[in-house]
Amino acid sequence: MPKILLYITAKVVWNFLFWNTDYYENRAHVHVGKRSTEHLCKIWLEPIVEIDRQGDLTEA
């Protein structure tokens, strides 16, 4: 799973990545999650940005 961004804050390390087995998807998307989580959020990037799966992300 190639990482495209590792964002480090004071409390959390965020991973932005894509799966190399997602070639069958017809829309560009990225998976986002905290470093230690197994439940990643899936965010569609086109035609509009929207969340497909919430994963471990919270509203706050």
Biopython code that builds the backbone (N, CA, C, O; Angstrom):
import numpy as np
from Bio.PDB.StructureBuilder import StructureBuilder

atoms = [
    (1, "MET", "N", (0.827, -1.167, 0.000)),
    (1, "MET", "CA", (0.000, 0.000, 0.000)),
    (1, "MET", "C", (0.880, 1.241, 0.000)),
    (1, "MET", "O", (1.435, 1.608, 1.035)),
    (2, "PRO", "N", (1.007, 1.876, -1.127)),
    (2, "PRO", "CA", (1.836, 3.079, -1.220)),
    (2, "PRO", "C", (1.240, 4.255, -0.456)),
    (2, "PRO", "O", (0.049, 4.541, -0.577)),
    (3, "LYS", "N", (2.065, 4.932, 0.325)),
    (3, "LYS", "CA", (1.644, 6.126, 1.053)),
    (3, "LYS", "C", (1.853, 7.335, 0.172)),
    (3, "LYS", "O", (2.878, 7.458, -0.497)),
    (4, "ILE", "N", (0.869, 8.237, 0.173)),
    (4, "ILE", "CA", (1.049, 9.471, -0.561)),
    (4, "ILE", "C", (1.315, 10.648, 0.367)),
    (4, "ILE", "O", (1.857, 11.670, -0.053)),
    (5, "LEU", "N", (0.927, 10.498, 1.642)),
    (5, "LEU", "CA", (1.166, 11.571, 2.590)),
    (5, "LEU", "C", (1.167, 10.996, 3.996)),
    (5, "LEU", "O", (0.343, 10.141, 4.321)),
    (6, "LEU", "N", (2.069, 11.451, 4.815)),
    (6, "LEU", "CA", (2.108, 11.134, 6.234)),
    (6, "LEU", "C", (2.043, 12.469, 6.948)),
    (6, "LEU", "O", (3.000, 13.243, 6.905)),
    (7, "TYR", "N", (0.917, 12.753, 7.611)),
    (7, "TYR", "CA", (0.678, 14.040, 8.241)),
    (7, "TYR", "C", (0.775, 13.857, 9.755)),
    (7, "TYR", "O", (-0.015, 13.118, 10.343)),
    (8, "ILE", "N", (1.719, 14.513, 10.373)),
    (8, "ILE", "CA", (1.972, 14.340, 11.802)),
    (8, "ILE", "C", (1.519, 15.585, 12.552)),
    (8, "ILE", "O", (1.969, 16.695, 12.268)),
    (9, "THR", "N", (0.619, 15.384, 13.519)),
    (9, "THR", "CA", (0.183, 16.471, 14.389)),
    (9, "THR", "C", (0.715, 16.198, 15.789)),
    (9, "THR", "O", (1.438, 15.225, 15.998)),
    (10, "ALA", "N", (0.366, 17.039, 16.742)),
    (10, "ALA", "CA", (0.843, 16.861, 18.110)),
    (10, "ALA", "C", (0.289, 15.583, 18.746)),
    (10, "ALA", "O", (0.936, 14.992, 19.610)),
    (11, "LYS", "N", (-0.914, 15.151, 18.319)),
    (11, "LYS", "CA", (-1.549, 13.996, 18.956)),
    (11, "LYS", "C", (-1.674, 12.772, 18.057)),
    (11, "LYS", "O", (-1.708, 11.649, 18.561)),
    (12, "VAL", "N", (-1.743, 12.955, 16.747)),
    (12, "VAL", "CA", (-2.081, 11.855, 15.840)),
    (12, "VAL", "C", (-1.165, 11.857, 14.620)),
    (12, "VAL", "O", (-0.742, 12.912, 14.146)),
    (13, "VAL", "N", (-0.869, 10.667, 14.124)),
    (13, "VAL", "CA", (-0.172, 10.516, 12.852)),
    (13, "VAL", "C", (-1.190, 9.995, 11.845)),
    (13, "VAL", "O", (-1.764, 8.922, 12.035)),
    (14, "TRP", "N", (-1.415, 10.754, 10.775)),
    (14, "TRP", "CA", (-2.402, 10.398, 9.759)),
    (14, "TRP", "C", (-1.715, 9.801, 8.541)),
    (14, "TRP", "O", (-0.679, 10.299, 8.100)),
    (15, "ASN", "N", (-2.289, 8.740, 8.001)),
    (15, "ASN", "CA", (-1.812, 8.114, 6.768)),
    (15, "ASN", "C", (-2.793, 8.409, 5.648)),
    (15, "ASN", "O", (-3.999, 8.230, 5.820)),
    (16, "PHE", "N", (-2.300, 8.852, 4.516)),
    (16, "PHE", "CA", (-3.086, 9.009, 3.296)),
    (16, "PHE", "C", (-2.474, 8.034, 2.297)),
    (16, "PHE", "O", (-1.300, 8.160, 1.949)),
    (17, "LEU", "N", (-3.251, 7.072, 1.838)),
    (17, "LEU", "CA", (-2.677, 6.033, 0.994)),
    (17, "LEU", "C", (-3.680, 5.509, -0.015)),
    (17, "LEU", "O", (-4.869, 5.823, 0.042)),
    (18, "PHE", "N", (-3.181, 4.712, -0.934)),
    (18, "PHE", "CA", (-4.052, 4.010, -1.869)),
    (18, "PHE", "C", (-3.583, 2.571, -1.963)),
    (18, "PHE", "O", (-2.413, 2.271, -1.721)),
    (19, "TRP", "N", (-4.490, 1.693, -2.312)),
    (19, "TRP", "CA", (-4.183, 0.273, -2.452)),
    (19, "TRP", "C", (-3.839, -0.009, -3.904)),
    (19, "TRP", "O", (-4.525, 0.477, -4.803)),
    (20, "ASN", "N", (-2.818, -0.763, -4.146)),
    (20, "ASN", "CA", (-2.460, -1.081, -5.524)),
    (20, "ASN", "C", (-3.412, -2.094, -6.138)),
    (20, "ASN", "O", (-3.311, -2.377, -7.331)),
    (21, "THR", "N", (-4.330, -2.649, -5.361)),
    (21, "THR", "CA", (-5.343, -3.562, -5.900)),
    (21, "THR", "C", (-6.648, -2.843, -6.225)),
    (21, "THR", "O", (-7.627, -3.488, -6.598)),
    (22, "ASP", "N", (-6.678, -1.528, -6.091)),
    (22, "ASP", "CA", (-7.892, -0.749, -6.375)),
    (22, "ASP", "C", (-8.001, -0.337, -7.836)),
    (22, "ASP", "O", (-8.746, 0.590, -8.152)),
    (23, "TYR", "N", (-7.291, -0.987, -8.718)),
    (23, "TYR", "CA", (-7.308, -0.594, -10.127)),
    (23, "TYR", "C", (-8.668, -0.802, -10.783)),
    (23, "TYR", "O", (-8.936, -0.223, -11.836)),
    (24, "TYR", "N", (-9.521, -1.611, -10.188)),
    (24, "TYR", "CA", (-10.855, -1.858, -10.752)),
    (24, "TYR", "C", (-11.837, -0.735, -10.439)),
    (24, "TYR", "O", (-12.911, -0.680, -11.037)),
    (25, "GLU", "N", (-11.496, 0.156, -9.522)),
    (25, "GLU", "CA", (-12.376, 1.284, -9.183)),
    (25, "GLU", "C", (-12.412, 2.257, -10.361)),
    (25, "GLU", "O", (-11.388, 2.518, -10.992)),
    (26, "ASN", "N", (-13.589, 2.785, -10.647)),
    (26, "ASN", "CA", (-13.703, 3.693, -11.784)),
    (26, "ASN", "C", (-13.612, 5.174, -11.384)),
    (26, "ASN", "O", (-13.689, 6.048, -12.246)),
    (27, "ARG", "N", (-13.450, 5.459, -10.091)),
    (27, "ARG", "CA", (-13.305, 6.838, -9.624)),
    (27, "ARG", "C", (-12.050, 6.932, -8.766)),
    (27, "ARG", "O", (-11.720, 6.006, -8.025)),
    (28, "ALA", "N", (-11.357, 8.056, -8.874)),
    (28, "ALA", "CA", (-10.167, 8.264, -8.055)),
    (28, "ALA", "C", (-10.568, 8.436, -6.591)),
    (28, "ALA", "O", (-11.533, 9.133, -6.279)),
    (29, "HIS", "N", (-9.819, 7.797, -5.706)),
    (29, "HIS", "CA", (-10.111, 7.901, -4.290)),
    (29, "HIS", "C", (-8.828, 7.693, -3.489)),
    (29, "HIS", "O", (-7.807, 7.249, -4.016)),
    (30, "VAL", "N", (-8.910, 8.027, -2.201)),
    (30, "VAL", "CA", (-7.793, 7.865, -1.288)),
    (30, "VAL", "C", (-8.336, 7.291, 0.019)),
    (30, "VAL", "O", (-9.484, 7.540, 0.387)),
    (31, "HIS", "N", (-7.506, 6.527, 0.709)),
    (31, "HIS", "CA", (-7.863, 5.990, 2.017)),
    (31, "HIS", "C", (-7.119, 6.800, 3.068)),
    (31, "HIS", "O", (-5.935, 7.095, 2.906)),
    (32, "VAL", "N", (-7.818, 7.164, 4.157)),
    (32, "VAL", "CA", (-7.243, 7.999, 5.203)),
    (32, "VAL", "C", (-7.510, 7.346, 6.549)),
    (32, "VAL", "O", (-8.598, 6.826, 6.794)),
    (33, "GLY", "N", (-6.507, 7.379, 7.418)),
    (33, "GLY", "CA", (-6.707, 6.830, 8.753)),
    (33, "GLY", "C", (-5.578, 7.171, 9.692)),
    (33, "GLY", "O", (-4.495, 7.584, 9.277)),
    (34, "LYS", "N", (-5.853, 6.989, 10.957)),
    (34, "LYS", "CA", (-4.822, 7.168, 11.962)),
    (34, "LYS", "C", (-3.831, 6.023, 11.847)),
    (34, "LYS", "O", (-4.179, 4.946, 11.364)),
    (35, "ARG", "N", (-2.627, 6.240, 12.277)),
    (35, "ARG", "CA", (-1.560, 5.256, 12.088)),
    (35, "ARG", "C", (-1.916, 3.883, 12.648)),
    (35, "ARG", "O", (-1.619, 2.886, 11.991)),
    (36, "SER", "N", (-2.520, 3.774, 13.794)),
    (36, "SER", "CA", (-2.752, 2.480, 14.434)),
    (36, "SER", "C", (-4.122, 1.878, 14.129)),
    (36, "SER", "O", (-4.480, 0.862, 14.725)),
    (37, "THR", "N", (-4.895, 2.466, 13.228)),
    (37, "THR", "CA", (-6.250, 1.983, 12.969)),
    (37, "THR", "C", (-6.280, 0.931, 11.871)),
    (37, "THR", "O", (-5.415, 0.900, 10.995)),
    (38, "GLU", "N", (-7.279, 0.082, 11.933)),
    (38, "GLU", "CA", (-7.490, -0.898, 10.869)),
    (38, "GLU", "C", (-8.658, -0.505, 9.972)),
    (38, "GLU", "O", (-8.803, -1.038, 8.871)),
    (39, "HIS", "N", (-9.491, 0.425, 10.437)),
    (39, "HIS", "CA", (-10.679, 0.843, 9.696)),
    (39, "HIS", "C", (-10.431, 2.202, 9.056)),
    (39, "HIS", "O", (-10.584, 3.244, 9.694)),
    (40, "LEU", "N", (-10.050, 2.172, 7.795)),
    (40, "LEU", "CA", (-9.716, 3.405, 7.088)),
    (40, "LEU", "C", (-10.953, 4.053, 6.490)),
    (40, "LEU", "O", (-11.921, 3.377, 6.140)),
    (41, "CYS", "N", (-10.906, 5.357, 6.382)),
    (41, "CYS", "CA", (-11.936, 6.121, 5.697)),
    (41, "CYS", "C", (-11.606, 6.097, 4.200)),
    (41, "CYS", "O", (-10.439, 6.175, 3.814)),
    (42, "LYS", "N", (-12.637, 5.988, 3.368)),
    (42, "LYS", "CA", (-12.438, 6.033, 1.917)),
    (42, "LYS", "C", (-13.090, 7.305, 1.388)),
    (42, "LYS", "O", (-14.282, 7.536, 1.590)),
    (43, "ILE", "N", (-12.290, 8.129, 0.705)),
    (43, "ILE", "CA", (-12.775, 9.417, 0.214)),
    (43, "ILE", "C", (-12.662, 9.440, -1.303)),
    (43, "ILE", "O", (-11.575, 9.279, -1.857)),
    (44, "TRP", "N", (-13.800, 9.642, -1.974)),
    (44, "TRP", "CA", (-13.811, 9.791, -3.432)),
    (44, "TRP", "C", (-13.293, 11.175, -3.770)),
    (44, "TRP", "O", (-13.639, 12.148, -3.100)),
    (45, "LEU", "N", (-12.469, 11.274, -4.801)),
    (45, "LEU", "CA", (-11.898, 12.555, -5.210)),
    (45, "LEU", "C", (-12.533, 13.126, -6.465)),
    (45, "LEU", "O", (-12.340, 14.300, -6.778)),
    (46, "GLU", "N", (-13.291, 12.308, -7.188)),
    (46, "GLU", "CA", (-13.948, 12.786, -8.403)),
    (46, "GLU", "C", (-15.284, 12.094, -8.582)),
    (46, "GLU", "O", (-15.424, 10.983, -8.072)),
    (47, "PRO", "N", (-16.246, 12.628, -9.235)),
    (47, "PRO", "CA", (-16.294, 13.974, -9.809)),
    (47, "PRO", "C", (-16.424, 15.053, -8.740)),
    (47, "PRO", "O", (-16.105, 16.215, -8.991)),
    (48, "ILE", "N", (-16.902, 14.669, -7.523)),
    (48, "ILE", "CA", (-16.892, 15.600, -6.396)),
    (48, "ILE", "C", (-16.273, 14.870, -5.209)),
    (48, "ILE", "O", (-16.281, 13.640, -5.161)),
    (49, "VAL", "N", (-15.744, 15.618, -4.263)),
    (49, "VAL", "CA", (-15.151, 15.011, -3.075)),
    (49, "VAL", "C", (-16.274, 14.602, -2.127)),
    (49, "VAL", "O", (-17.098, 15.429, -1.737)),
    (50, "GLU", "N", (-16.302, 13.310, -1.756)),
    (50, "GLU", "CA", (-17.296, 12.820, -0.814)),
    (50, "GLU", "C", (-16.759, 11.599, -0.078)),
    (50, "GLU", "O", (-15.884, 10.895, -0.581)),
    (51, "ILE", "N", (-17.288, 11.356, 1.109)),
    (51, "ILE", "CA", (-16.844, 10.221, 1.921)),
    (51, "ILE", "C", (-17.675, 8.999, 1.570)),
    (51, "ILE", "O", (-18.905, 9.039, 1.603)),
    (52, "ASP", "N", (-16.990, 7.914, 1.234)),
    (52, "ASP", "CA", (-17.662, 6.650, 0.929)),
    (52, "ASP", "C", (-17.832, 5.819, 2.196)),
    (52, "ASP", "O", (-18.915, 5.293, 2.456)),
    (53, "ARG", "N", (-16.767, 5.699, 2.985)),
    (53, "ARG", "CA", (-16.806, 4.979, 4.263)),
    (53, "ARG", "C", (-16.188, 5.864, 5.331)),
    (53, "ARG", "O", (-15.131, 6.457, 5.113)),
    (54, "GLN", "N", (-16.834, 5.957, 6.479)),
    (54, "GLN", "CA", (-16.375, 6.816, 7.578)),
    (54, "GLN", "C", (-15.119, 6.248, 8.253)),
    (54, "GLN", "O", (-14.253, 7.008, 8.687)),
    (55, "GLY", "N", (-15.019, 4.919, 8.344)),
    (55, "GLY", "CA", (-13.868, 4.327, 9.023)),
    (55, "GLY", "C", (-13.834, 4.745, 10.480)),
    (55, "GLY", "O", (-14.879, 4.808, 11.127)),
    (56, "ASP", "N", (-12.659, 5.032, 11.006)),
    (56, "ASP", "CA", (-12.503, 5.469, 12.397)),
    (56, "ASP", "C", (-12.495, 6.981, 12.533)),
    (56, "ASP", "O", (-12.202, 7.491, 13.615)),
    (57, "LEU", "N", (-12.804, 7.711, 11.478)),
    (57, "LEU", "CA", (-12.821, 9.163, 11.575)),
    (57, "LEU", "C", (-14.048, 9.625, 12.335)),
    (57, "LEU", "O", (-15.106, 9.000, 12.260)),
    (58, "THR", "N", (-13.907, 10.713, 13.064)),
    (58, "THR", "CA", (-15.020, 11.299, 13.786)),
    (58, "THR", "C", (-15.330, 12.668, 13.222)),
    (58, "THR", "O", (-14.540, 13.231, 12.465)),
    (59, "GLU", "N", (-16.468, 13.195, 13.587)),
    (59, "GLU", "CA", (-16.882, 14.518, 13.110)),
    (59, "GLU", "C", (-16.021, 15.625, 13.700)),
    (59, "GLU", "O", (-15.808, 16.653, 13.056)),
    (60, "ALA", "N", (-15.524, 15.428, 14.920)),
    (60, "ALA", "CA", (-14.755, 16.480, 15.613)),
    (60, "ALA", "C", (-13.306, 16.460, 15.209)),
    (60, "ALA", "O", (-12.519, 17.274, 15.693)),
]
sb = StructureBuilder()
sb.init_structure("model")
sb.init_model(0)
sb.init_chain("A")
sb.init_seg("    ")
for serial, (resi, resn, name, xyz) in enumerate(atoms, 1):
    if name == "N":
        sb.init_residue(resn, " ", resi, " ")
    sb.init_atom(name, np.array(xyz, "f"), 0.0, 1.0, " ", f" {name:<3s}", serial, name[0])
structure = sb.get_structure()
